[in-house]
Amino acid sequence: MAKPKIAYSCTECGSQQPKWAGQCPDCNAWNSMVEVVAVAPVAKANPRFSGYAGVGKTEVQSLADVTPGDVQRTPTTQVELDRVLGGGLVPGSVVLIGGDPGVGKSTLLLQTVALLSEQLNTLYVTGEESLEQVSMRAHRLNLSADKVRLLTETNIEAILNHAQKEQPQVMVIDSIQTIYTDLSQSAPGSVAQVRESAAQLVRYAKKSGSALFLVGHVTKEGTLAGPRVLEHMVDTVLYFEGDTSSQFRMVRAIKNRFGAVNELGVFAMTETGLKEVSNPSAIFLSRHQEQVPGSVIMVTREGSRPMLVEVQALVTESHLGNPRRVTVGLDQNRLAMLLAVLQSHGGIATHDQDVFINVVGGVRVTETAVDLPLLLAGLSSLRNRTIPKDTIVFGEVGLAGEIRPVQGGLDRLKEAAKHGFKRAVVPKANAPKRGAVEGMEVIAVERLVDAVDVF
């Protein structure tokens, strides 16, 4: 067998060189050259999946001559996971799941494989745990594991040989950072090993039609470890979020070629594994027995799902030269900007106050609809005035002090009405026609000062 050709690729610009160098000659980046395989082995393609790039015989065609095909999805029988996947598993798709250690990635995938094994051929490949450890987890979760095929292996060539014999329709690799290939001499988990191992697995999935799950580690910054190109190679990227001290876990879709991005699935960690949460608003929405200042209910939108969450604020006098601005679940820089808008267009200064903002339940809100609830919660705490607990608020605040509309305003109002809310403060452009939301009084505001005057 001929020795594979080795080259050195720059992780910054992607250029390849025959020899290693401390500095890339193309982009001048230092210490960015890593070992790669110049020529990868080519496997025999399955003609059923020849439409994927790099699979089968290729030819130039007119876009008008290509007939769009219907994507055949296989439900995982877990509604929340199907939601973030776009409706189920697609044959030949590659899904990358990342998350902190102990958040529940292996538990979720083992549950999924056990459920799918009743109707499909499955293979669970573990590179971090022994067969006994996986068996103990399945026994603890009371899973029916009679038809689940299990393999403990870290060599990609050996894994693919077993996969050729087993012909799984669904395969799990736990995790991609432990897998190595004989074509590279670097250590497992390095950039070259992760990239080449993932490339071989992606080629196998496309040519065989097997749906593939890859488990990925994350760095201390919360991003997926390994080369950035790993996220571009796969079809779907899911992030497993949640504090290990809390029972609730969220799976968020960051990239999805077969569905909508930014979808959110909510699970609860129990003694028997992860359970679906069909109504997350009832969990993230904590109803106080008495009205308290600094609490505002907002309706956020995660993908196609409107969800009610509570935004809490605590504004206290600061004894520091630079008052503190602390957020949990929100962007801290946006808080500083909104406080400046509040002072400039609302006439309320907080330059001598410490401001703490928290989204209850560990939810991370990234959309701009949180702007108005954030400011009203801070103003409620500053003035020690309560906002009626049957009131919801949402809206984006511009730098000129205007209240801008947000997407899906009517869906948000209907979700709030379903949970018993009677009053809503919304942007004027999001105000529905009279009677569109039964039992809901809608107060439309156009400027920040109008929203401040409501309370």
N, C-alpha and C positions, 0 to 999 in steps of 0.2 A: 504494500500500500504506500502510495506516494506521501511524502511528508507535507503537511499543509503549509501553504505560503503565509508567512507572518508579515504584517505591516503595522505601522504606528499611526494612529488617528488622533487628531486634535479634538478635544471635548468642547472647545469653544467655537471653532469654525467648521469642523468636520473634514478638513483636508487630510490626506494620507501621505505618509513618507515611508521610504523603504528602511530607514534607520531611525533610531531614537535620538532625540535632541532635547536639550533643556528648554529651548524656546522654539515655538512654532514659526517657521519661516514665512508663513502667509499672513497670520494675524498678530504675530509677535507676543502671543500669550506665553507666560512662563509656566513650566511644569504641567502642561496640559496634554502631553503626548502619552497615549495609552496603547497597549498592545491589542490588536484585533486580528481576526482571520481575514485575509484578503479575498480568498475564494471559498465560499461556503458550499458544502455538499448539496446536491439537488436530489430530491426524492421524487418518486413516481406520483403523479397527480391523480386524484379522483376526478373523473370527467363530470360528476354531478356538480362540482364546485369550481368549474373552470372559469367562472365569471369574475373571480377575485383577482386582484393584481398579482402578477408573478406566478399564476397557476395555469398550467396548460398552454396550449398554442394561442398566441396573440395575433391580432390583426387590427388595422385601423378601420373604424366604422363611423357612419354618420349617427349623430345622437338621435335623429328622428327615426332611424331604423331600429333602435334598441327598444324593446318592449319592456316597460317596467314590470317587474315581477312582484308578486305578493310575498311578504316575509312571513314564513311559517314559524310561529312561536310556540314554545312548549311551556305552559305554566309551571311554576315551581311549587304550586299549592300554598305558597306563602304570599299573601296579598301585598304586604308592605314591600317585600323584595321585588315582586313583579312590577310594582309601581315605579320603582327607581330604574328597573331594567327596561321599562317601556312596554310592559305587557307580558314578558316572559323571556325565555332563552331562545336565541336564534342559532340555528345550526352553523357551525364554523366561526362563531363569535368568540372573542377573547375578552374576559372581564378581569380587570385588575382591582383588587380590594386592599386598601391601605388603612392603617389605624395604629393607635398606641398599643403597647404590649398589655395583654389581659383585657382588652376591651370587648372581645367576643368574636373575633374573626373566624377562628377555627370552629367555635361552637356553632355559629350560623351556617357555615359551609357543611359541617358534618350533618346538621339537621337537614339541610337542603338535599344533600346526597342521599341520605337515608330515605327521604320522602320520594325522591325521583327514582330510586332503585326499584320501586314497585312496578314501574312501567318502562324504564330505560336501563341500558347497561351503563354502570358507573364505575369509576376508578378513583380512589382517594390516595394520592401520593404524598407522603409526609417525609420531610427531610429534617425536621426538628424534634420529632417525638418518636418513641418506639411504638411497635404494634400494640404492646400491652397498655401504654398510656392512652392511645386512641380508643382501645376497647373499654378501658375504665370510664372514659368520658361518655362513650355511647351507652354504657350500662347505667351511669349516673343520670343521663338524660332520658332513660327509658325509650331508647330508639330501637326500631326494628332493623337490625343490621345483618339479617340473614343473606341478603342479596348484594350487600356492599362489598366490592372488591377493594382490598387494601394492599398498599405497597410502601415499604420504607426504602428509599433510594435517593441519592443525591447526584448521580451521574446522569446527564441528560441523554447520552446515547443508550444507556441501559433502560432508562424510563421509556424512551421511544420504542425500543425493541419490545418491551412488555406491552406497550399500548398497541403495537401492530398485532400482537397475538390476542389481546383482550377485546380490541375494537370497541372501546367505550364511546357512548354517545355524550356523556358528561364526564369531565375529568377535572380534578382539583390538584393544584401544585402548592404545597404549603411548606416552605415559602420559596419564592424565586431567588432570594438572597443566599439560600443554602445550596442551590443547584450549580454545578460546574460542568464544563465540557472538556474533553481531552484535547480539543483543538487549540486551547489557550493554556499557557503555563502559569498564568497569574492565579492568585488565591481566590477561593469562592467568596462571592460578595463584592468583588472588585468590579470596576466599570466594564472591563472587557468581558468578564465572565457573565455578568448579569445581562449585558446586551446580546451576546452571542447565544446564551441559553434561551433567552426570551424570543430571539429571532427564530430559532429552531422550533420552539413550541408554537409560535404563531404560524409558521409554515405548515406544521403538522395539522393544526386546527383547520386551516383553510383547505388543505388537500384532502383531509379525511371527513370533514363536516362535523367534527366533535366540538361541542361547546366546552370552553376551557375557562376555569377560574384560576387566577394567579393571586396568591397572597403576598403583599409587599410590606416591608418594614417602613417606618417613618423616622425622620430625623427629629432632633429636639425642637426644630422650628415647626414641625407638624407636616412637612412635605415628604413625599415618597422618596426613600433612599435610593441611590443608584443614579444612572444617567438619566437626564431629562428626556432623552429620546424614547425611554421605556413607555412613557405615557402616550407618545405619538404612535407607537407600534400597535397598541391594543385598541379595541373598539370601544370599550367602556371603562371609565375610571370611577370607582366608588370610594368614598372616604367614610370610615366608621368613626363617628364622633361620640363623645360622652365621657363624663367623669367616672372613673372606676368606683368612686365612693357613692355614686348614684345608681339607681337601678335602671334608669332610662338610657337607651342607646339610639342614636340616629344614624341612618345610612343616607348619605347625600351623593347624588350623581353629579360629577364635575364635567364629565365628557360622556357622550352617548351617541354613537352613529346610528342607532336603531330606535331612538326615542328622545324625549325632551331632557334637557339638562336642568340642573338645580332642583330636580325632584327630591323629595324627602320621605324616607320611610322611618317609622318610629317603632321601636321594640322596647320591651321591658325584660330585664334579666331576672329570672326566677331560679329556684332550685332545680327545675326541670328544663332549663334552657331559656332561649329567647322566645318571648311571646309577643304576638303582634298587638299594637295599640291602634285600634280602628278610629278612636276619637281623641286625638292628642290635645285638642283644645281643653277638654275637661281636666286634663292632667296639668298642663302648663298654666292653666288659669286658676290661681288660688283665690278663692272668695274669702274676704275678711268678714268676721262677725260684725265689726264696726268699721265705719268709714275712717280711713287714715290718710293723712297728707302724704304727698310724694308718690302716690300710686295711680297709674293710668293704664287702662286696658286698650290694646291696639290689635288690629287684624293684619297680620303679616301674610304674605303669599309665598309659599315654597313650591315652585313649579306650577302645577295646576291646582294645588290645595290651599285654600284660605285657612288660616289657623290663628286662634286667639292666644295672645301671650300678655303677660303683665310686665310693664316697665316701671321699675322703682327708682326713685331718686332720693338722695340725702344731701342737702345743702346746709353746711355749717360754717360758722365764722372761722377764718383761717388765721393761725398765728405764725405762719411762715412767710418768708419774703416772696416766694412763688407759690401761690395756692395750688393745691393738687387737683388734677383732672383724671379720674380713674373710671374706667368702663369695664364691664364684664359682659361679653356677648355683643359688643358694639365697637365701632371704630373710634379710637380715642381722639384722633386728629379731627374727625367730623364733629365731635363734641365741642372741641375748642372753637371751631368755626361757627357752630350754631350759637354758642354763648356770645360770640362777637356780634352776630346778627341780632340776637335778643337785646343787646345793649344799644346797638346803633338804630334799630327800627322799632324796638319795643320800649326803649327808655329805661331798661332794668339792668343795672350793672351787677356783675358777680366777680369783679376783680379782687375782692377781699374775702371771697368765699371758697371753701373746698367743696367740690362737686363730685359726688359718687353716683354712678348709674349702673344698674344691674337689670338684666333680663332674667326673670324667674324661670327656673327649671333647666338652666344650662343651655338654652336655645341660643344659637348665634344668628343674629339678624343682620343681613348685609344690604337690604334694600333701603331706598331713601324714604319709604313711607313711615319710617320710625322717627323722622325729624320732628314733626309736630308733637307726637306723644312724649318724646324726650324733653322738649322744652316745657311743655305744660306740666310734666311730672316734676321737673326742677323748680318751676315757678310755684307749684303747689307746696313743695317742701319749704321753699324760701319764705313764703307768706304764711305758712302753717294753715293753709286752707285745704279742705278736702274736695275732691272731685267726685260727684255722685257715682256710685258703683254700678249703676245701670247705664253708664255712658262709655262709648268707645270713641277712639280718636285715631285718625291716620291722615297722612299728607306729607308732601315734600316741601321744605322751606328753602327758598332761593336766597341768594346773597342780597337781593334788593328788597327782601322782606315779603315777597309774594308767596302765597300758598299754591304750589303747583300740583296738578292731578297725578295720580298713580294708576297703574294698570289694574284692571279687574275691580273697579270700585263697587259695582252692583253685587258681585259675588261676595265681596267682603261684608257688605251690609246684610245680605241674606244669611251669611254664616253667623253674624252677631245676633240677628233677630232669632235665629234658631236656638240660641243659648239664652234667650230671655232679655236681651238688652233693648232698652226703649228709646235711647237717645244717641245720636252720632254727630260728631263734629268732623266734617270732611271738606276737602277743597271744593270750590264752587263748581269746577268743571266735572267733578265726580258726583254731584248731587243728582239723584234720579228724579223721574217725573213723580208728581204727587200720586201717592197710592201704590207706587211700584214695590215698596217694601211695607207690608202690612204691619201696623203696630209700632212703627219706628218713626220717631221725630228726627228729621235730618236738618242740622244747622250747617249751612254752607258759608264758608269764610273765604275771603279773597286775599286778605292781608294778615300779617302776623298780629297786628294790633287788634284786629277783629276777633281772632281766636283768644287773645288775652282777655278781652272785655267780656267774653262769654262766661267766664268764671270769676 
